[in-house]
Amino acid sequence: MLLVMDVGNTNTVLGVYDGSRLAAHWRLTTARDRTVDEYGILARNLLSIAAIDTRAIDALIIASVVPPLTPTIVDLCERYFGVMPLVVGPGIKTGISIKMDNPKEVGADRIVNAVAAFAKHRRACIVVDFGTATTFDYVSGTGDYMGGVIAPGVSISAEALFRQASKLPRIEIAKPPTVIGKNTVAAMQSGIFYGYVALVDGIIDRIRKEVPLDPLVVATGGR
């Protein structure tokens, strides 16, 4: 069985594959100060709840965008599973060509998004990943990673508004009943929700105007 780990700035997602079947998956808060043993106990408990024997895990893959935490996760794999993990990064053969000025700058999360989108759809794609940052990545019709866009995530945008404007409250991100808000909270919700929708739609439209194909839009990310 294959255990995969996606270590993000906000969440860490784990999944267990039995062949091509996703047998179990979990979403955890990324905690940079957890020890190897804390992560090991947590991973074993999750597998136990899903009735998966730790000894059945014979391969691991890690995609991490939190460099200080990567050695801890690698140590976890070796100590608790007895397996040396494959860490997605520069030099790893993924089957796609990265057409960037400096391919080493591309985050592991964006690489695996591109690989997965092309493997599943076999056509040009725009992959939109909603996370701490929202990323837009264009994959060509031949499976090449052509580049993309990085924008602040919606939660970052909302938090910045609260922190930088002293009279504005912290609010829940939700779709308001109308674009024109009738109170401060509704006005803020409108700006965040519809402003972010416009940002996503606008960037997708601009990418489509720059590329020769009509790419499929694939959305992924936290929830």
N, C-alpha and C positions, 0 to 999 in steps of 0.2 A: 504494500500500500504506500501511497505517496502523500506526505504531509507538506502542504504549502503554507507559507507565512508571508503576508503582505504587511510590512511594518510602516505605518504612516505616521504623520505628525500628531494626529488626533486619535485615530483608531488603529488597532492591529487586527487583521482578519486572518483566521486560520481555516483551512479546508483540508479534508481527507478524501483522496480519490482512490477508489477501488477500480483499477483500469481506467476507463473513461467516465465512470459514474461518480458523481459527487456524493459521498456517503454521509458526510456531516460537515457543518461549518459553524463558525462562531465569530462574533465581533466583540473585541475588548478595547478598553481604554488604553492607549499607549502610555505606559508609566516608565519614564527614563530612569527612575531610581530603584526599580525592582532588581533584586539580585537574581543570579542564575537559578538558585534553588527555588525562589518564589515563582519564577516563570515555569520551572520544571514541575513543581507540585501542581500549579494551575493547569498546565497542559495535560498532565496525567489524569487529573480529576475530570477534565472535559472529555477526554477519550473514554474514561471509565463510564461516565454518564451515557455516552453514545454506544456503550458495549463494544468498544474497539480495543483490542489488546495492544499495549504499547509495543510488544515484540513484533506485531504485524507491520509496523512502520519500517520499511526498508529503504526509503529514499526521502529526501527533504530538499525543498527549494525555498530560498529566501529572497524576497524583493524588499529592500529597505531604503527609505529616504531619510532615516535618522542615523547617521554614521556613528554617533557615540553609543548607540544601542546595538549595533550590528554585532560586535564581538561577544556581547552577552548572549544574543540569540544563537550565534554559532556555537558557543560553549554549551548552551542548553542542549542543542542537537547532539553534540558529541557525548555529553555526560549522561543525559537521560534516555537517549535513543540509540547511542552507540553508532551513529551514522555521521559521516562528514557531509554537510549540506552543500548544495550548489548555490552560490550567491550570485544573483543576477548583477552584472556590472560590466565594465570595459573588458573586452577580450572574450566574453562568453558568446559562443555561436548560437544565435537565436533563429537564424534562417531569414532574417531581414537585414537589409543594408540601410545604415543610418546616414542620410544625406545632410549632415550638419557641418558647420565650419569646424566644430570640435565635438566629435561624437561622445567623448568622455563626459561632456556636460549634461547629457540627457539622463534624467532620473530613471531608476529601475522601474518605477511605477508606470512611467510613460512608455518604456520599452515593452513591458509585458502587456500593457493595454493594446499597443499596436500589433503585437504578435497574436494575441487572442482575437482581436477584431478581424484581422485578415484571415486567420485560420478558420474562423467560423463563417465568414461571409464571402471570402475570395473575391473581393472587389474593392474599389477605392472607398475609403471611409474617413469620416471626421469623428474622432473619439473624444467625447466630452466627459471629463472626470470631475465630479463635484466632490471636493474635499476641503481641506484647510485652504488650499488654493484651488481654483477651477482651471483646469488645463484643457486646451483644444489641440489635438494632434491630427495631422493629415497623413494618411497612408495611401500611397499611390495604387493604381490598378495592378501593379506588379509586386506589391507587397513591400515597397521601399518606404522607410520613415522619412518624410520630407521636411518636417519641422512643425512648429505650432505656436500657440499663444498661452501665456500664463497670466491669469487675472486673480485678484483677491477673492477668496471664497465669500459666500453670502454671509456667513457667520462673522467673519473678520470685518466685513463692511458694516454690519449692524453694530458690532462692538465698538468700532472706531467712532461711529456716530454718537453713541452713548458717552464714550470717554472724552471726546473732544468738544462736545457741545454741552456745557454745564447745565442747561435748563431742559435738556431732553432726557427722558427716562429710558431705562433698558426695557425692551419690549419683546414679545413673542413674535417670531417670524411667521406670518400667516397672510393668506390672501384676503384683503379687505373687500367689503361688498361693492365699493365703487372706487374709481381712480381718484376722484376728488374727495379727500378726507374731510370729515366734519368735526374732527377733534385732533389733538396732537398725535395720539397713538395711531389713529387711523391714517393720518397723513404720513407718519413715519413708515407704517406698514406698506402703504402704497408706494412710497419712494423705494423702499428696499425690495419689495416683491416685484412690482412692475418694472422698476429700474433694472433689476437683475434679469428678468425675462427679456427685456429689450437688449441688454448687453449680450446675452447668449444668442438670441436671434440675429442680432447685428453682426457679431463676429462670424457666425456660421454663414450668413449671407455674403460677407466680404471674402471669406475663404473660397466659397463656391465661385465667386467672380474671378478669382486668381488662378483657378485650376482648370484643366481641359476637360475633366470628366464631371459627371453628376454624382458626387460621393454620397454614400449612405451615412446618416448620422447615427452614431451609437452612443448612448448615455450610460454612465456607470458612476459608482462612487458611494459615499456614505449615505446613511438614512437616519 
